[in-house]
Amino acid sequence: MDLSNPGTQANLEAAFGGESMANRKYLFFADVAKQLGNGELAKLFRDTAAQETEHAFAHFRLLHPELVIADATSLSDEQKQAMLKRCLDLAIEGETYEYTTMYPNFAAQARTDRDAEAEAEFNGQISESQDHAAILRKAASNFGFLTPIEHHHAERYGVALEALQGQGTAGQAAAAVAGKWICKVCSMIYDPAIGDPDSGIAAGTPFEAIADDWICPICLARKSSFIPYHEPELLAAA
């Protein structure tokens, strides 16, 4: 699908929005029918809602081919992480738009129309979207921390494999990597060049300068659970 034509992209986005809205609307109708004791009609609405979901998914796959998975087993860990990060980026973008632009504009219009009930609803959605965006940003941040962890694991496995093949003994470098500390519980590596912005630790902050009540952003272990980071190393056989 060629999305270089803005008209086609706009139409796909509109179609996705329409099918998505139909799904939720029919589920609402199904709930009404169920409460009124008409199980047959409720089932019809639920079945149709499921079909509308498939239509929406089809449109979304065309809009975001980078998220289409043909064979998950063929993807590397890096590719999987990249796809999950893309999902989070899109989710954060949507929630941020809702609380910075969409709902504030809707609330302003409700004030102009003197519709207090609608204004209260939109203001409530602003707060909820902010909460959602914060959660998603935290998840995205954690994925960023997970990348060096998985790299560390891969290096350790590589050294272990070489040791298994008789090329030496698995160990670690004698000198710690300057500035880096690793969590003994989950292997999260604190890098002062990155810091932990979500916890108020700015980039460039040495580990020693972090308050003692700081906790690991991945596993919530205490600062005391961190030790100086040594890179995995194949030591010469004795």
Steps between C-alpha positions, in 0.01 A plus 500: 500500500640837392438753776687779322162633387365699797143446383529124519661517843229735626231268367660199670521687829135603466402141418693370799330755723157415362540125540645544850209721601251251356659224710453690826153619401381147425643373828304772675186394312571138598511603865169685464340198333633267770363720779162504325498123482550460125792256488464430128533865405788543748686214327438658159652828617801322657564293188481809280730690736760225464477526122544876516814443708646286223419772247674759721805275541523460123507879455755544780733239347504707180570817697779336701662218301799520738280331761383211284642170629531219248697262721584606854752217539713647220542835677809583700469638852602840365225491236242400761611782729483747211143397417389522862665842529314612187170391657580697814607806299170499312304449821681786675444722198127429506454550874709819494290642217186422698601687815690788335273575206184297448332505841608856593347623174185298564476633856543857375218450251281353776564812713403716205183295460442518878481122517642430846444125480695464176774728630540287813517183288771644273702631795484155657630349178792745497615369839452138396693548175783665694515196727501263202775695327712499815466124535588446136800735521622300800464179302693653210771611741524150640544357152792738461656365819437142387713532187838518681381228739436261212833602345670415828325163511600425141864584577496270804353217295761555232781481753343190655482334158867571432587361843293190427699452182819495704627842398538627857306567816192717529554801723493875500741780430717595796427871464145629534356712221534860613176641634279198431326297770293183461203375702569158654131413480404576137828609331373851428811705420509857627680717248570856619491618139129410496396531864142415594293802389169343602628487858641852490859385440635721223749380240853557624419411863767272655362194677660615823297822489164321485298505822504179701122461471520469121378164369570300186250609230466142378471278810465765776805368688674745733805699395708277729428210261725659236867414459769638266454362148769273356473385141485122442838370388657175393795435728800304385494136605724425796 
